[in-house]
């Protein structure tokens, strides 16, 4: 199921996009679930990193698409944003917030379907397990491939990632269950490590990004087996 959000304050264009998405769903065989918002602020109030693609008008009365996209990118760097506009100057600015594409009004089905197909092909090429974590600003989407390791710090978890560190209040067991099938291993009580980033084993620790993370004696044999298997399969 592909989750798509439409953000547009003109009902006529919302209806057109809904019809186009329905036709595309029938033509392509892709299953699509669509949610409609009539303003950028309305989207942000309900945003939980739940969408794969956002179709958003740039010019809206209360909160414009560009400002909305800037706020979205603070929480979700993965969602694909396609701007809908009748002004090319605004479309060009879309690339400042890593917009995938733009659709020029009046929208025509053939052009729209081609651009949507491109976006869905991009989704298909994504690697890693996508999940959302609670951060002070809200929910943040994170791919498992971007996580170096997760560290337990009292009642919090620290995510060490390619995008920096994020802290959430959670139990390690929750993520251990989710990530165990995606190349992660619980090296000891305090660390859940991504095997793809293990640079070596030294002094009873696995080395990731220059950090020495202890491997407990009881798990050393199992850890080495999992690491060897991961490398051989890669």
C-alpha positions in Angstrom: 0.0 0.0 0.0 1.4 3.4 -1.0 0.4 6.2 1.3 -0.1 9.5 -0.5 -1.1 12.9 1.0 -2.8 15.6 -1.1 -2.3 19.1 0.3 -4.3 21.8 -1.7 -6.8 24.4 -0.7 -8.6 24.3 -4.1 -11.3 21.7 -4.0 -11.4 21.4 -7.8 -7.7 20.4 -8.0 -8.2 18.0 -5.0 -11.0 16.3 -6.9 -8.9 16.1 -10.1 -5.9 14.6 -8.2 -8.2 12.0 -6.5 -9.6 11.0 -9.9 -6.1 10.8 -11.4 -4.9 8.6 -8.5 -7.8 6.3 -8.8 -7.2 5.9 -12.6 -3.5 5.4 -12.0 -4.3 2.7 -9.3 -6.4 0.9 -11.9 -3.9 1.2 -14.7 -0.8 0.3 -12.7 -2.1 -2.2 -10.2 -0.5 -0.3 -7.3 -2.6 0.0 -4.2 -2.9 3.6 -3.1 -4.4 5.1 0.1 -4.9 8.9 -0.1 -5.4 11.4 2.7 -6.5 15.0 1.9 -5.5 18.2 3.7 -6.5 21.7 2.7 -3.6 23.5 4.2 0.0 23.0 5.2 -0.7 23.6 8.9 -3.4 20.9 8.8 -0.9 18.4 7.4 1.8 19.3 10.0 -0.7 18.9 12.9 -1.4 15.4 11.7 2.0 14.5 10.5 3.6 11.3 11.8 6.0 10.3 9.0 3.3 8.1 7.7 3.4 9.1 4.0 5.4 7.8 1.1 4.5 10.7 -1.3 3.1 14.2 -0.6 1.4 16.0 -3.5 1.4 19.7 -2.3 0.3 23.0 -3.7 2.9 25.7 -3.2 0.5 28.6 -3.0 -2.0 28.2 -0.2 -3.9 30.7 1.9 -2.7 30.0 5.4 0.6 28.1 5.2 2.3 27.8 1.9 3.8 24.5 0.5 7.4 25.7 0.8 7.2 26.6 4.5 5.4 23.3 5.1 8.1 21.3 3.3 10.8 23.0 5.3 9.1 21.8 8.5 8.5 18.3 7.1 12.2 17.9 6.3 13.1 18.5 9.9 11.3 15.3 10.7 11.3 13.2 7.6 14.1 13.3 5.0 12.7 10.2 3.1 9.2 11.2 2.1 8.9 12.2 -1.6 7.5 15.7 -2.1 6.0 16.7 -5.4 4.9 20.3 -5.7 1.8 21.4 -7.7 2.1 24.9 -9.0 1.3 27.2 -11.9 4.4 29.3 -11.4 7.7 27.9 -12.6 9.7 30.2 -10.3 8.1 28.5 -7.3 8.7 25.1 -8.9 12.5 25.7 -9.1 12.5 26.7 -5.4 11.2 23.3 -4.6 14.6 21.8 -5.0 15.7 23.7 -2.0 13.7 21.3 0.1 14.7 18.2 -1.9 11.4 18.0 -3.8 11.4 15.1 -6.2 9.4 16.9 -9.0 6.7 19.4 -9.7 3.4 19.2 -11.5 2.3 22.3 -13.4 -1.3 23.4 -13.3 -3.6 22.8 -15.1 -2.7 19.1 -14.4 -2.9 16.7 -17.2 -3.2 12.9 -16.5 -0.5 11.7 -18.8 2.2 14.0 -17.4 0.9 13.4 -13.9 1.0 9.6 -14.3 4.6 9.7 -15.7 5.8 11.8 -12.7 3.9 9.6 -10.2 5.4 6.5 -11.8 8.9 8.0 -11.4 8.2 8.6 -7.7 6.9 5.1 -7.1 10.0 3.7 -8.9 12.1 5.7 -6.4 10.2 4.1 -3.6 10.9 0.7 -4.9 14.6 1.4 -4.9 14.7 2.4 -1.3 16.8 0.0 0.9 16.5 -0.7 4.6 13.7 -1.1 7.0 11.7 2.2 7.5 10.5 3.1 11.0 9.6 6.1 13.0 11.0 7.2 16.3 9.8 9.7 18.8 12.0 12.8 19.1 11.3 16.1 21.0 10.0 17.7 17.8 7.7 14.8 17.0 8.0 11.6 14.9 11.1 11.2 12.8 11.4 8.6 10.0 14.6 6.6 10.1 15.9 3.9 7.7 17.7 1.0 9.4 20.5 1.4 6.9 21.3 4.8 8.3 21.7 3.5 11.9 25.2 2.7 13.1 24.1 1.5 16.5 21.6 2.1 19.2 22.8 2.8 22.7 20.8 2.4 25.9 21.1 5.3 28.3 19.0 4.7 31.4 15.4 5.0 30.3 16.4 6.5 26.9 17.8 5.1 23.7 20.4 7.0 21.7 20.3 6.4 17.9 23.7 7.0 16.4 23.0 7.5 12.7 24.4 8.9 9.4 22.2 12.0 10.1 23.4 12.5 13.7 22.2 11.4 17.1 18.6 11.1 18.1 17.3 10.4 21.6 14.0 8.7 22.4 12.4 7.3 25.5 12.0 3.6 24.8 13.2 0.1 25.7 15.9 -1.6 23.8 13.8 -4.8 23.5 11.3 -3.0 21.4 13.8 -2.2 18.7 15.7 -5.5 19.1 12.6 -7.3 18.0 12.0 -5.0 15.0 15.6 -4.9 13.8 16.8 -8.5 14.4 15.9 -9.5 10.9 17.5 -6.5 9.3 21.2 -7.1 10.1 21.3 -5.9 13.7 22.7 -7.8 16.7 22.4 -7.2 20.4 26.1 -7.2 21.3 25.4 -6.7 25.0 22.7 -5.3 27.3 23.5 -1.7 26.3 24.1 -1.9 22.5 22.2 -3.0 19.4 24.6 -2.8 16.5 24.2 -2.7 12.7 26.5 -5.4 11.4 27.1 -3.6 8.1 29.1 -0.9 9.9 31.3 -3.2 12.0 34.9 -2.3 11.1 36.6 -4.9 13.2 36.8 -6.7 16.6 39.4 -5.5 19.1 39.8 -6.0 22.8 36.4 -7.7 23.2 34.6 -4.9 21.4 33.2 -4.3 17.9 34.4 -1.1 16.3 31.9 1.1 14.6 32.8 4.6 13.4 35.8 4.6 15.8 33.6 3.7 18.8 34.5 0.6 20.8 31.2 -1.2 21.7 31.6 -4.1 24.2 30.5 -7.6 23.1 29.5 -9.6 26.2 31.4 -12.9 26.7 28.1 -14.9 26.6 27.3 -13.5 23.2 30.8 -13.4 21.6 30.5 -16.7 19.8 26.9 -15.9 18.5 28.0 -12.5 17.5 31.0 -13.7 15.5 28.7 -16.2 13.8 26.2 -13.6 12.9 28.9 -11.2 11.6 30.5 -13.9 9.5 27.2 -14.9 8.0 26.3 -11.2 7.3 29.6 -10.6 5.5 29.3 -13.8 3.4 25.8 -13.0 2.4 26.8 -9.4 1.5 
